[in-house]
Amino acid sequence: MNLSSSPGRVRPFQNSERGSASLIVFALIVVVGSFAVSNNIALAHLQKELRLVEQRQLQRSGAVARTNQPPVEREAITAPKNFRSQ
């Protein structure tokens, strides 16, 4: 009773199946890695754009706040003469 393949022996087509499976796994890892890198690059660009928009809004709101304020007189800022500190 001679069996065609013993349990300890690997057939040639099994080696090629293992190689192709590892190649597919490696390709998937490369694809996922490239997605991660591209997402990080896009996130960096979005953060830079957000900083620029925020700076522009602050400049605009600062300009609007200065022009919409009524003129301040010097006497209104100083404390009254009869003011006592406690």
PAMI-63566 format. One line per 5 residues: number of its first residue (from 1); their letters; for each residue z, x, y negated of C-alpha. Coordinates in Angstrom, 1 decimal. Layout:
<rs>
NUM) A) Z/X/Y | ...
</rs>
This chain:
<rs>
1) MNLSS) 0.0/0.0/0.0 | -1.3/2.0/-2.9 | -1.1/0.3/-6.3 | -3.8/1.1/-8.8 | -1.4/1.9/-11.6
6) SPGRV) 2.2/3.1/-11.4 | 4.8/1.9/-13.9 | 5.3/5.3/-15.4 | 1.6/5.9/-16.1 | -0.1/4.7/-19.3
11) RPFQN) -3.7/3.5/-19.0 | -6.2/5.0/-21.5 | -7.0/1.7/-23.2 | -3.2/1.2/-23.9 | -3.2/4.4/-25.9
16) SERGS) -6.1/3.2/-28.1 | -4.3/-0.2/-28.6 | -1.2/1.6/-29.7 | -3.2/3.8/-32.1 | -5.0/0.8/-33.6
21) ASLIV) -1.7/-1.1/-34.0 | -0.1/1.8/-35.8 | -3.2/2.1/-38.0 | -2.9/-1.6/-39.0 | 0.8/-1.2/-39.7
26) FALIV) 0.1/1.9/-41.8 | -2.7/0.0/-43.7 | -0.3/-2.9/-44.4 | 2.3/-0.5/-45.7 | -0.3/1.1/-48.0
31) VVGSF) -1.3/-2.3/-49.4 | 2.3/-3.4/-50.0 | 3.0/0.0/-51.7 | 0.0/-0.4/-54.0 | 1.1/-3.9/-55.0
36) AVSNN) 4.6/-2.5/-55.8 | 3.1/0.3/-57.9 | 0.7/-2.0/-59.8 | 3.6/-4.5/-60.5 | 5.7/-1.7/-61.9
41) IALAH) 2.8/-0.6/-64.2 | 2.2/-4.2/-65.3 | 5.9/-4.7/-66.0 | 6.0/-1.5/-68.1 | 3.1/-2.8/-70.2
46) LQKEL) 4.7/-6.2/-70.6 | 8.0/-4.6/-71.8 | 6.1/-2.5/-74.3 | 4.2/-5.6/-75.6 | 7.5/-7.5/-75.8
51) RLVEQ) 9.0/-4.8/-77.9 | 6.0/-4.9/-80.3 | 6.2/-8.7/-80.6 | 9.9/-8.5/-81.3 | 9.4/-5.9/-84.0
56) RQLQR) 6.7/-7.9/-85.6 | 8.9/-11.1/-85.6 | 11.8/-9.1/-87.1 | 9.6/-7.8/-89.8 | 8.3/-11.3/-90.6
61) SGAVA) 11.7/-12.9/-90.5 | 13.1/-10.1/-92.7 | 10.3/-10.6/-95.3 | 10.7/-14.4/-95.3 | 14.5/-14.1/-95.6
66) RTNQP) 14.2/-11.8/-98.6 | 11.6/-14.0/-100.4 | 13.4/-17.3/-99.8 | 16.8/-16.3/-101.0 | 17.8/-17.2/-104.6
71) PVERE) 18.4/-14.2/-106.9 | 22.0/-13.1/-106.7 | 23.9/-12.3/-109.9 | 26.2/-9.3/-110.0 | 29.2/-11.4/-111.3
76) AITAP) 29.0/-13.7/-108.3 | 29.5/-10.8/-105.9 | 32.6/-9.3/-107.5 | 36.1/-10.7/-107.1 | 37.5/-12.8/-109.9
81) KNFRS) 39.8/-11.0/-112.4 | 42.8/-13.0/-111.6 | 42.4/-12.4/-107.8 | 45.6/-11.0/-106.2 | 45.4/-9.2/-102.9
86) Q) 48.2/-10.1/-100.5
</rs>
